[in-house]
């Protein structure tokens, strides 16, 4: 195939690969499987997952989200299993949340992409990954946690600050409390200490500050920045 350049009739930020063919299946299953690449969609459809689509070599946009939201409120992100794919999924979640999707994410082992995984292990194994898809908030928590080695005290403090910032973005007090209790377990701190600090004036610094306001953290995060999708041109 040839991924042609932008034009008045081919705008990658608005078009979705395979959407026309997938519409009926999306409505029937009341879900859409969103991939990063064209070849991933081709393999998924050949394996029977007709409700599969992909962005056209660009990052997910509000236009993409609005188009998909007309068909379903359930979306499963099926991005690559490497660092770039994990980052792309994490970046897509807030965009989709703004359009009131129920979001989950599959995690493909061994840094494989969906096309490779399906060809290697078959459609039944991929169906199992879909059944085990991780809810978006849990995925976001795991994504943040992966950035740190919690054996180090300094990393635990940095991890705590980023989870505080993440918790502030959640509209539900119940979800906030559940996230903070999970944080307390992960860094071996009493739940009440975490909840009190989060709710006290001491934690206001986390509410309005960038999650990477430390120079060393900036260096870590910038070193991990990757392309938006594997087909970006």
C-alpha positions as CSV (number, residue, x, y, z in Angstrom):
1,X,0.0,0.0,0.0
2,X,1.0,3.6,-0.3
3,X,0.3,5.9,2.6
4,X,-0.3,9.1,0.6
5,X,0.3,12.6,2.0
6,X,-2.4,14.9,3.4
7,X,-4.8,16.5,1.0
8,X,-8.2,18.1,1.1
9,X,-9.9,14.7,0.6
10,X,-7.4,12.7,2.7
11,X,-7.1,14.1,6.2
12,X,-5.4,11.5,8.5
13,X,-6.7,13.2,11.6
14,X,-10.3,12.6,10.6
15,X,-10.2,9.3,8.7
16,X,-10.3,5.8,10.2
17,X,-9.0,2.8,8.3
18,X,-11.6,0.0,7.7
19,X,-14.4,1.9,9.4
20,X,-16.9,1.6,6.5
21,X,-16.5,-2.2,6.5
22,X,-16.5,-2.5,10.3
23,X,-19.6,-0.4,11.1
24,X,-22.1,-3.3,11.1
25,X,-19.8,-5.5,13.2
26,X,-19.1,-2.6,15.7
27,X,-22.8,-2.1,16.2
28,X,-23.5,-5.9,16.4
29,X,-20.8,-6.5,19.0
30,X,-21.2,-3.0,20.7
31,X,-17.5,-2.5,20.7
32,X,-14.6,-1.4,18.5
33,X,-11.1,-2.8,18.5
34,X,-8.7,0.1,17.8
35,X,-5.2,-0.7,16.4
36,X,-2.2,1.4,15.5
37,X,-1.5,-0.1,12.1
38,X,-3.2,-1.2,8.9
39,X,-1.5,-4.6,8.9
40,X,-2.8,-5.2,12.4
41,X,-6.3,-4.6,11.2
42,X,-5.9,-6.9,8.2
43,X,-4.7,-9.8,10.4
44,X,-7.4,-9.2,13.0
45,X,-10.2,-9.1,10.3
46,X,-8.8,-12.3,8.7
47,X,-9.0,-13.9,12.2
48,X,-12.6,-13.0,12.5
49,X,-12.5,-9.7,14.4
50,X,-14.3,-7.6,11.9
51,X,-15.0,-4.8,14.3
52,X,-11.3,-3.7,13.9
53,X,-10.1,-0.3,12.8
54,X,-7.0,1.8,12.9
55,X,-6.0,5.5,12.7
56,X,-4.4,6.5,9.4
57,X,-0.8,6.8,10.5
58,X,-1.3,9.5,13.1
59,X,-2.2,9.8,16.7
60,X,-5.8,9.5,17.9
61,X,-7.7,12.7,17.6
62,X,-11.0,14.1,18.9
63,X,-12.4,13.7,15.3
64,X,-11.6,10.0,15.4
65,X,-13.2,9.7,18.8
66,X,-16.4,11.5,17.7
67,X,-16.7,9.2,14.7
68,X,-16.3,6.0,16.7
69,X,-18.6,7.3,19.5
70,X,-21.5,7.4,17.0
71,X,-21.3,3.6,16.7
72,X,-20.5,2.4,20.2
73,X,-19.4,3.5,23.7
74,X,-17.1,0.5,24.2
75,X,-13.5,0.6,22.9
76,X,-10.6,-1.8,23.3
77,X,-7.1,-0.4,22.5
78,X,-5.0,-3.1,20.8
79,X,-1.7,-1.3,20.4
80,X,1.8,-2.8,20.1
81,X,3.4,-4.4,23.2
82,X,6.6,-2.4,23.0
83,X,7.3,0.9,24.9
84,X,6.0,3.0,22.1
85,X,2.7,1.1,21.9
86,X,2.2,1.3,25.7
87,X,2.9,5.0,25.6
88,X,0.5,5.5,22.7
89,X,-2.3,3.7,24.5
90,X,-1.7,5.8,27.6
91,X,-1.9,8.9,25.5
92,X,-5.1,7.9,23.8
93,X,-7.1,7.1,27.0
94,X,-7.7,10.8,28.2
95,X,-8.9,11.7,24.6
96,X,-11.4,8.8,24.6
97,X,-12.5,9.5,28.2
98,X,-13.5,13.0,27.1
99,X,-16.0,11.4,24.8
100,X,-17.4,9.1,27.5
101,X,-16.1,5.8,26.2
102,X,-15.8,2.7,28.3
103,X,-12.1,1.9,27.6
104,X,-10.0,-1.1,28.1
105,X,-6.5,-2.0,26.9
106,X,-5.0,-5.3,25.8
107,X,-1.3,-5.9,26.7
108,X,0.5,-8.0,24.1
109,X,3.4,-10.0,25.6
110,X,7.0,-10.1,24.4
111,X,6.8,-6.6,22.8
112,X,4.9,-8.1,19.9
113,X,2.5,-6.2,17.7
114,X,-1.0,-7.6,17.1
115,X,-0.2,-8.7,13.5
116,X,2.8,-10.7,14.7
117,X,0.9,-12.1,17.7
118,X,-2.1,-13.3,15.7
119,X,0.1,-14.9,13.1
120,X,2.2,-16.6,15.8
121,X,-0.4,-17.8,18.3
122,X,-3.8,-17.6,16.4
123,X,-7.2,-16.1,16.8
124,X,-8.1,-18.0,20.0
125,X,-5.0,-16.6,21.8
126,X,-5.9,-13.1,20.7
127,X,-9.5,-13.5,21.8
128,X,-8.1,-14.4,25.3
129,X,-6.1,-11.2,25.3
130,X,-9.3,-9.3,24.5
131,X,-11.2,-11.1,27.3
132,X,-8.4,-10.1,29.7
133,X,-8.2,-6.5,28.6
134,X,-7.3,-4.1,31.4
135,X,-9.8,-1.3,32.4
136,X,-8.3,2.1,31.4
137,X,-7.8,3.5,35.0
138,X,-5.9,0.4,36.0
139,X,-3.9,0.6,32.8
140,X,-2.9,4.2,33.6
141,X,-1.9,3.3,37.1
142,X,0.3,0.4,35.8
143,X,1.8,2.6,33.1
144,X,2.9,5.2,35.8
145,X,4.2,2.4,38.0
146,X,6.4,0.9,35.3
147,X,8.4,4.1,35.2
148,X,9.9,3.5,38.7
149,X,11.9,1.0,40.6
150,X,10.0,0.9,43.9
151,X,13.0,-0.7,45.6
152,X,14.4,2.8,45.8
153,X,13.0,5.2,48.4
154,X,13.4,8.2,46.0
155,X,11.4,6.4,43.3
156,X,8.6,5.7,45.7
157,X,8.3,9.4,46.5
158,X,8.3,10.3,42.8
159,X,5.8,7.5,42.1
160,X,3.6,8.8,44.9
161,X,3.6,12.3,43.5
162,X,2.6,11.2,40.0
163,X,-0.2,9.0,41.4
164,X,-1.4,12.0,43.5
165,X,-1.5,14.0,40.3
166,X,-3.3,11.2,38.5
167,X,-5.9,10.8,41.3
168,X,-6.7,14.5,41.1
169,X,-7.7,14.0,37.4
170,X,-10.4,11.5,38.5
171,X,-13.9,12.8,39.0
172,X,-15.0,10.0,41.3
173,X,-14.0,10.2,45.0
174,X,-14.5,6.4,45.2
175,X,-12.0,5.9,42.4
176,X,-9.6,8.3,44.0
177,X,-9.7,6.4,47.3
178,X,-9.2,3.1,45.6
179,X,-6.2,4.4,43.7
180,X,-4.7,5.9,46.8
181,X,-5.2,2.6,48.8
182,X,-3.4,0.7,46.0
183,X,-0.6,3.3,46.2
184,X,-0.3,2.8,49.9
185,X,0.1,-1.0,49.4
186,X,2.7,-0.5,46.6
187,X,4.9,1.8,48.6
188,X,4.3,0.2,52.0
189,X,2.7,3.2,53.7
190,X,-0.4,3.2,55.8
191,X,-3.6,4.0,53.9
192,X,-4.7,6.7,56.4
193,X,-1.3,8.5,56.0
194,X,-1.7,8.6,52.2
195,X,-5.4,9.6,52.4
196,X,-4.7,12.3,54.9
197,X,-1.7,13.7,52.9
198,X,-3.7,13.7,49.7
199,X,-6.6,15.5,51.3
200,X,-4.5,18.0,53.2
201,X,-3.0,21.3,52.2
202,X,0.4,19.6,51.9
203,X,-0.6,17.9,48.7
204,X,-1.8,21.0,46.9
205,X,1.6,21.2,45.2
206,X,0.7,18.1,43.3
207,X,-2.7,19.4,42.2
208,X,-1.5,22.3,40.1
209,X,2.1,21.3,39.2
210,X,3.2,19.3,36.2
211,X,3.7,15.7,37.0
212,X,7.3,16.0,35.8
213,X,8.4,19.3,37.3
214,X,11.6,17.8,38.6
215,X,14.6,18.1,36.3
216,X,15.6,14.6,36.7
217,X,12.1,13.4,36.1
218,X,11.9,15.5,33.0
219,X,15.1,13.9,31.7
220,X,13.6,10.4,32.4
221,X,10.3,11.1,30.7
222,X,11.8,12.9,27.6
223,X,14.2,9.9,27.1
224,X,11.1,7.7,26.8
225,X,9.2,9.8,24.4
226,X,8.3,8.0,21.2
227,X,6.5,8.4,17.9
228,X,2.7,8.7,18.1
229,X,2.1,5.6,16.0
230,X,4.2,3.2,14.2
231,X,3.0,4.4,10.8
232,X,3.6,8.1,11.4
233,X,5.2,9.7,8.4
